[in-house]
Each structure stands twice: as C-alpha cells, then as structure tokens.
Amino acid sequence: MWRTTFAILTFTFLSAASNANEIPNFNFYQAPFSADLTQQTTVQIYQDSLGALWFVTKEGLNKYTGHHLVNYRHSPADELSLSNNSVNEITEDQSGNLWVATQGGGLNRYDRSRDHFERLLADPNDTNTPRSNTITSLFSDNKGLLWLGYESSFSSFDPEERTFQHFTPERLGIDDFGRVYDIDQTDDGRIWLATGASGLINIVKTEGNVKASKLPTVAHLPETTSLILVTSDQKLWLSHPLRGVSMVDPLSGQVSFFDYDPTDAKSLSSNRIFDIFEDQDKRIWLSTFEGLNLLYNDNQFHRFNRSNSSIPDDVVTNIFQSKEGQFWAGTLYGVATFSTAIF
C-alpha cells in the first residue's frame, strides 16, 4: 500500500441536457493520477458512501479521495493486506462496510478505521464460509444481504450475522447455469443473475426459501449473458459476448436487441461490451472495444472515440458518474474524466 498526493482537483460539471434525444458535448481529460494506479486498465469504478472513488484492477485496488491516491496490493508478509491482487468487484453493504471479491483470494472486508483488510476464505469443511475463493461477481441487495457469484453456484451472505447460504443448480432444481458473471435487483426484490450457460436467471427469496427460474418469456435470449443493469424504469439491459446487448421488459417479456452494423454509423460501435451504465439524466452508456457509446432516440448510438474526442483509447472498459456529477471512464491506457463542454 502506498500513497500519492495531488492538488485538489475541481472539474465543473455543467448539467447535461435531460432530453435523451440531444447529444451533449463532452470534454475528456486524462485523470492526473491515472499513471499512478496499480494498473492502467480498470475493471470497475465505484464510489463509496463517504465519497471516495475506488478504481478496481487485476493488480490491486486504488482509492482516490480528491486529495490522495492510495494503492492497495497483496503482501505475502502481511495478513491484513488485500488477499489477492486480482480483484473482480467491490460493493458496500447497508452498514457502510466495503467488501471486495477477488480471483482466488476469497472475500475481503475493508476496515476503514484501521485501513486494512479482513479475509473471509473458503473452507470445504465449513459451510459458513464462501463457497469458493474465486468470486466472479458481488452485489449488495436492498435487504442488506450480499450476493456472491461463482462458477456454477452462488451464495447469499448476511454481513451482520456473518452467515452464508449456498445455492447450486442441484439444490435449486434447475439446469447448470455456468459462471455467474453479474448480479442486479429490481425494485420488487427479485435478484437477477447474468450467467454463462443459462442466460438470465431470476431469483426470488422469501422467508428463507429461494426459487430460481429462467423466465419463459425471455427464454430466447442468448445462453451467455455477461452483464446486467437494472435501470430506473426497471428494464433489464444485458450484454452477450460478441452479440451486442438486449433490453428486456421483465413484466411484458418484450425484448429489444442492439448490435454493431457496419453499414450504420448510429449502431453500436462494437459487439464487445465491457460495461453498461445509466447516468443521473437516465441516459444509457455502453463501454465497448471500439469506444464509448451513448444511446439516444431510443435506438441510436453516438460514438465517442479517438477520432472525435480526446478519450485516451478506443478500448473503454467501464463508465461511471460520481455523485458530484463528474464522469469517469476506464480505458486500456488509463482513466479519463469528462464533463459537458462550455459554449
């Protein structure tokens, strides 16, 4: 763990047009601390309840407070360090505790007061531990539970009671669903899993009972779903490797598909999708292998790439907007930040 100090950064965000049919003008800047991240390519950008920004990489964690950048890495000599440098996801529970899912290092809880990590490791002889030390996805639901995805199974975890429940295809009475890539929740409490072998899976938990199903109305979705985003209007946005994205209305079962069309400059710029995000003005953004895409007119996309903006690279791994309104985009060659331009 090491710290880098910067002067306070102030990026003024001018309120973007809330009309989804208008395309705002954005100024992109290379984040001044980008070169000091543990790795230039981020897999997630997250803001905690105290306002700190976390940049997740496969070579450690990074916390940016607006004044300082702090790097967190695994140290074999320190049991209170991050358990593994390959981090998959970070989230915060309802009590304000930060939890970190790792690739091979189990689940970590970040202790803010002591600035170190507590490790929860899988133990095959103890069911009250993570089912695996490789946690592929992590989500905090509206009831206070954490959900952990693995290869062909998932768990719910009560962070207050420190108790786990594990769920396998056999226990749920459904087909093997492969890797759980992503997790989200609709306002009615239903948990949704993006899986590698069964597409979209719906989880309903009542009085300790969990039921899982693949809704017949959306059964024609591609079998591999790698991302899910529940938007403010309760639609489900899903990505499918090399096949673009779909938008599902879980009530009606209506599905809309979006993909790259080489003859249409207003289609997706790539079918390789790394992130889906809804901003404060309810606009949908997609991070792709060929630039950043902004949805407008319900079915058209505006592309931001090196040919028409100062974004550092066309490979955009994630997109995020902080509570203050500032945008952040992870690229193959560092983090960019942007806001609407002044005219």
C-alpha positions as CSV (number, residue, x, y, z in Angstrom):
1,M,0.0,0.0,0.0
2,W,1.3,3.4,-0.9
3,R,0.0,6.9,-1.2
4,T,0.4,9.6,-3.8
5,T,-0.7,13.2,-3.0
6,F,-2.2,15.5,-5.6
7,A,-3.5,19.0,-5.5
8,I,-7.3,19.1,-5.1
9,L,-8.9,18.6,-8.5
10,T,-12.0,20.5,-9.4
11,F,-13.9,19.5,-12.5
12,T,-17.0,21.6,-13.0
13,F,-20.0,19.6,-14.3
14,L,-22.5,21.6,-16.3
15,S,-25.9,20.0,-16.1
16,A,-26.3,18.0,-19.3
17,A,-29.5,18.1,-21.3
18,S,-32.0,15.7,-19.8
19,N,-33.6,15.3,-23.2
20,A,-32.4,11.8,-24.3
21,N,-32.7,12.9,-27.9
22,E,-30.0,15.5,-27.5
23,I,-26.3,14.7,-27.6
24,P,-24.2,16.7,-25.1
25,N,-20.8,17.9,-25.9
26,F,-18.1,16.4,-23.6
27,N,-14.6,17.4,-22.8
28,F,-12.4,14.4,-22.0
29,Y,-9.3,14.7,-19.8
30,Q,-6.7,12.1,-18.7
31,A,-7.1,11.8,-14.9
32,P,-3.8,13.2,-13.5
33,F,-3.4,10.3,-11.1
34,S,-4.0,7.7,-13.8
35,A,-0.3,6.8,-14.3
36,D,-0.1,6.0,-10.5
37,L,-2.8,3.4,-10.4
38,T,-1.8,-0.2,-9.7
39,Q,-2.8,-1.0,-13.3
40,Q,-3.8,1.3,-16.1
41,T,-6.8,-0.9,-17.1
42,T,-9.6,-0.8,-14.6
43,V,-12.4,-3.4,-14.4
44,Q,-14.7,-1.3,-12.1
45,I,-15.1,2.3,-10.9
46,Y,-17.1,2.7,-7.7
47,Q,-17.9,5.5,-5.2
48,D,-18.5,4.7,-1.6
49,S,-20.9,6.4,0.8
50,L,-18.1,8.7,2.1
51,G,-17.4,10.0,-1.4
52,A,-14.1,8.1,-2.1
53,L,-13.7,6.7,-5.6
54,W,-12.4,3.2,-6.0
55,F,-10.6,2.0,-9.1
56,V,-10.6,-1.8,-9.3
57,T,-7.9,-3.6,-11.3
58,K,-6.4,-7.0,-11.8
59,E,-3.3,-5.7,-10.0
60,G,-4.8,-4.3,-6.9
61,L,-7.2,-1.6,-5.6
62,N,-7.0,2.2,-5.7
63,K,-8.8,4.7,-3.6
64,Y,-9.0,8.3,-4.6
65,T,-10.3,10.9,-2.2
66,G,-9.8,14.0,-4.4
67,H,-6.7,14.8,-2.4
68,H,-4.8,11.5,-2.3
69,L,-4.5,8.3,-4.3
70,V,-3.9,5.2,-2.2
71,N,-2.8,1.9,-3.7
72,Y,-3.7,-1.5,-2.1
73,R,-1.8,-4.6,-3.0
74,H,-1.4,-8.1,-1.7
75,S,1.7,-8.6,0.5
76,P,2.6,-12.2,1.4
77,A,4.1,-10.9,4.7
78,D,1.0,-9.1,5.8
79,E,-2.2,-10.9,6.6
80,L,-4.0,-7.6,6.8
81,S,-3.2,-6.7,3.2
82,L,-5.5,-7.4,0.3
83,S,-5.7,-11.2,-0.1
84,N,-5.2,-11.2,-3.8
85,N,-4.2,-8.5,-6.4
86,S,-6.7,-9.8,-8.9
87,V,-9.9,-8.0,-7.8
88,N,-13.2,-8.7,-9.6
89,E,-15.7,-6.4,-7.9
90,I,-16.3,-4.1,-4.9
91,T,-19.5,-3.1,-3.2
92,E,-20.8,-1.6,0.1
93,D,-23.3,-3.0,2.5
94,Q,-26.1,-1.1,4.2
95,S,-23.8,-0.5,7.3
96,G,-21.2,1.2,5.1
97,N,-18.7,-1.7,5.1
98,L,-16.8,-2.2,1.9
99,W,-16.5,-5.8,0.5
100,V,-14.0,-6.9,-2.1
101,A,-14.4,-10.0,-4.3
102,T,-11.2,-11.5,-5.6
103,Q,-9.9,-14.1,-8.0
104,G,-8.5,-16.7,-5.8
105,G,-8.4,-14.7,-2.5
106,G,-12.0,-15.1,-1.3
107,L,-13.9,-12.2,0.1
108,N,-12.3,-9.2,1.8
109,R,-13.8,-6.6,4.1
110,Y,-12.1,-3.2,4.2
111,D,-11.7,-1.8,7.7
112,R,-11.7,2.0,7.2
113,S,-10.7,2.8,10.8
114,R,-7.5,0.7,10.5
115,D,-7.0,0.9,6.8
116,H,-6.6,-2.8,6.3
117,F,-8.4,-5.9,5.1
118,E,-10.1,-8.8,6.8
119,R,-10.2,-12.0,4.8
120,L,-13.1,-14.5,4.5
121,L,-11.7,-17.6,2.8
122,A,-13.4,-20.7,1.6
123,D,-13.2,-23.8,3.8
124,P,-14.6,-27.0,2.4
125,N,-15.2,-28.2,5.9
126,D,-17.2,-25.1,6.9
127,T,-20.4,-24.1,5.1
128,N,-20.3,-20.7,6.8
129,T,-17.5,-19.5,4.6
130,P,-17.5,-18.5,0.9
131,R,-18.2,-21.5,-1.4
132,S,-15.1,-20.6,-3.4
133,N,-12.1,-18.3,-3.2
134,T,-12.8,-17.2,-6.8
135,I,-15.8,-14.9,-6.6
136,T,-16.8,-13.8,-10.1
137,S,-19.5,-11.2,-9.0
138,L,-20.6,-9.4,-5.9
139,F,-23.9,-7.4,-5.2
140,S,-25.5,-5.7,-2.2
141,D,-29.3,-6.0,-2.2
142,N,-32.0,-3.8,-0.8
143,K,-32.5,-6.1,2.2
144,G,-28.9,-5.9,3.5
145,L,-27.6,-9.2,2.0
146,L,-24.6,-9.6,-0.2
147,W,-24.8,-12.0,-3.2
148,L,-21.7,-13.8,-4.3
149,G,-21.4,-15.4,-7.8
150,Y,-19.0,-18.3,-8.6
151,E,-18.6,-20.9,-11.2
152,S,-21.9,-22.8,-11.3
153,S,-23.2,-21.6,-7.9
154,F,-23.9,-18.6,-5.9
155,S,-24.3,-17.6,-2.2
156,S,-26.2,-15.1,-0.1
157,F,-24.3,-13.6,2.8
158,D,-25.6,-11.7,5.8
159,P,-22.8,-9.3,6.8
160,E,-24.3,-8.5,10.2
161,E,-24.8,-12.1,11.3
162,R,-21.8,-13.4,9.2
163,T,-23.8,-16.3,7.8
164,F,-23.8,-17.8,4.3
165,Q,-26.3,-19.7,2.3
166,H,-25.1,-21.6,-0.8
167,F,-27.1,-22.4,-3.9
168,T,-26.2,-24.9,-6.6
169,P,-28.2,-26.0,-9.7
170,E,-29.0,-29.3,-7.9
171,R,-30.4,-27.5,-4.8
172,L,-32.5,-25.2,-7.0
173,G,-33.7,-27.9,-9.3
174,I,-32.6,-26.1,-12.5
175,D,-30.0,-26.8,-15.2
176,D,-26.4,-25.9,-14.7
177,F,-26.1,-22.2,-15.3
178,G,-22.3,-21.9,-15.6
179,R,-20.4,-18.9,-14.3
180,V,-22.4,-16.1,-12.6
181,Y,-20.9,-13.1,-14.3
182,D,-23.1,-10.3,-12.9
183,I,-25.9,-9.7,-10.4
184,D,-28.6,-6.9,-10.0
185,Q,-32.0,-6.4,-8.5
186,T,-35.4,-5.0,-9.5
187,D,-37.4,-2.9,-7.1
188,D,-39.8,-5.8,-6.3
189,G,-36.9,-7.6,-4.6
190,R,-36.1,-10.1,-7.3
191,I,-32.5,-10.9,-7.9
192,W,-31.3,-11.4,-11.4
193,L,-28.2,-13.4,-12.4
194,A,-26.3,-13.0,-15.7
195,T,-24.9,-16.4,-16.3
196,G,-22.6,-18.2,-18.8
197,A,-24.8,-21.2,-19.7
198,S,-28.4,-20.2,-19.0
199,G,-28.6,-16.6,-19.8
200,L,-30.8,-14.6,-17.4
201,I,-31.9,-16.3,-14.2
202,N,-34.5,-14.9,-11.8
203,I,-34.1,-15.5,-8.0
204,V,-36.9,-14.9,-5.6
205,K,-36.1,-15.2,-1.9
206,T,-39.0,-15.3,0.7
207,E,-38.8,-16.4,4.3
208,G,-35.5,-18.2,3.8
209,N,-36.8,-20.1,0.7
210,V,-35.1,-19.4,-2.7
211,K,-36.6,-20.2,-6.0
212,A,-34.8,-19.8,-9.3
213,S,-36.2,-19.8,-12.8
214,K,-35.4,-18.8,-16.4
215,L,-38.5,-16.8,-17.4
216,P,-40.2,-18.5,-20.5
217,T,-40.9,-15.0,-21.9
218,V,-37.2,-14.3,-22.3
219,A,-36.0,-17.9,-22.9
220,H,-34.9,-17.0,-26.5
221,L,-32.1,-14.7,-25.1
222,P,-28.5,-15.9,-25.9
223,E,-27.3,-18.5,-23.5
224,T,-24.4,-16.5,-22.4
225,T,-25.2,-13.2,-20.6
226,S,-22.1,-11.4,-19.1
227,L,-23.6,-8.1,-17.8
228,I,-26.9,-7.0,-16.3
229,L,-28.0,-3.5,-15.4
230,V,-31.5,-2.7,-13.9
231,T,-32.3,0.8,-15.0
232,S,-34.5,3.3,-13.1
233,D,-37.6,2.3,-15.2
234,Q,-37.0,-1.4,-14.2
235,K,-35.8,-2.5,-17.6
236,L,-33.0,-5.1,-17.8
237,W,-30.1,-4.3,-20.0
238,L,-28.0,-7.3,-20.8
239,S,-24.8,-7.9,-22.8
240,H,-24.0,-11.1,-24.7
241,P,-20.4,-11.7,-25.7
242,L,-19.8,-10.8,-29.3
243,R,-23.5,-10.4,-29.9
244,G,-24.2,-6.9,-28.6
245,V,-26.8,-6.1,-26.0
246,S,-30.5,-6.6,-25.3
247,M,-33.1,-4.7,-23.4
248,V,-35.8,-6.8,-21.6
249,D,-39.0,-5.7,-20.0
250,P,-39.4,-8.3,-17.3
251,L,-43.2,-7.6,-17.0
252,S,-44.2,-8.0,-20.6
253,G,-41.3,-10.1,-21.8
254,Q,-40.6,-7.7,-24.7
255,V,-37.0,-7.8,-25.9
256,S,-35.1,-5.3,-28.0
257,F,-31.7,-6.2,-29.5
258,F,-28.9,-3.8,-30.4
259,D,-25.7,-4.8,-32.2
260,Y,-23.0,-3.5,-34.5
261,D,-23.9,-2.8,-38.1
262,P,-21.0,-1.9,-40.4
263,T,-23.4,0.0,-42.7
264,D,-25.0,2.1,-39.9
265,A,-22.8,4.7,-38.1
266,K,-25.5,5.1,-35.5
267,S,-25.5,1.4,-34.4
268,L,-23.3,0.1,-31.6
269,S,-19.6,0.6,-32.4
270,S,-18.8,-2.9,-31.3
271,N,-20.4,-6.1,-30.1
272,R,-17.8,-6.5,-27.4
273,I,-19.4,-4.8,-24.4
274,F,-17.4,-4.2,-21.2
275,D,-19.9,-2.1,-19.2
276,I,-23.5,-0.8,-19.2
277,F,-24.3,2.3,-17.1
278,E,-27.2,4.7,-16.5
279,D,-26.3,8.2,-15.6
280,Q,-28.1,10.8,-13.5
281,D,-30.1,12.0,-16.5
282,K,-31.2,8.5,-17.2
283,R,-29.1,8.1,-20.3
284,I,-27.7,4.7,-21.2
285,W,-23.9,4.4,-21.8
286,L,-22.1,1.3,-23.1
287,S,-18.3,0.8,-22.9
288,T,-17.1,-1.2,-25.8
289,F,-14.0,-2.4,-27.6
290,E,-14.4,0.4,-30.1
291,G,-15.2,3.4,-28.0
292,L,-17.8,4.8,-25.6
293,N,-21.5,4.7,-26.9
294,L,-24.3,6.9,-25.7
295,L,-27.9,5.9,-26.5
296,Y,-30.3,8.5,-27.9
297,N,-33.6,8.4,-29.8
298,D,-34.3,5.1,-28.2
299,N,-32.4,3.0,-30.7
300,Q,-29.4,5.0,-32.0
301,F,-25.9,5.4,-30.5
302,H,-23.4,8.3,-30.6
303,R,-19.9,7.1,-30.5
304,F,-17.0,8.7,-28.6
305,N,-13.6,7.6,-29.7
306,R,-10.1,8.9,-30.5
307,S,-11.3,10.2,-33.9
308,N,-13.8,12.6,-32.4
309,S,-12.7,13.2,-28.8
310,S,-9.7,13.3,-26.6
311,I,-10.5,10.0,-24.9
312,P,-7.2,8.1,-24.2
313,D,-8.1,4.9,-26.1
314,D,-10.9,3.3,-28.0
315,V,-11.0,0.3,-25.7
316,V,-13.3,1.6,-22.9
317,T,-13.6,-0.9,-20.1
318,N,-16.1,1.0,-17.8
319,I,-18.0,4.2,-17.4
320,F,-19.2,5.8,-14.1
321,Q,-20.7,9.1,-12.9
322,S,-19.9,10.2,-9.3
323,K,-22.5,11.7,-7.0
324,E,-21.0,15.1,-7.8
325,G,-21.9,14.6,-11.5
326,Q,-18.4,14.0,-12.8
327,F,-17.9,11.2,-15.4
328,W,-15.1,8.7,-15.3
329,A,-14.1,6.2,-18.0
330,G,-11.6,3.4,-17.7
331,T,-9.7,2.7,-20.9
332,L,-6.9,0.3,-21.9
333,Y,-4.4,3.1,-21.3
334,G,-5.7,4.8,-18.2
335,V,-8.6,6.6,-16.7
336,A,-10.3,9.6,-18.4
337,T,-12.7,12.1,-16.8
338,F,-15.1,14.3,-18.6
339,S,-17.9,16.8,-18.2
340,T,-20.1,18.8,-20.6
341,A,-18.4,21.5,-22.6
342,I,-19.0,25.2,-22.2
343,F,-20.3,27.1,-25.3
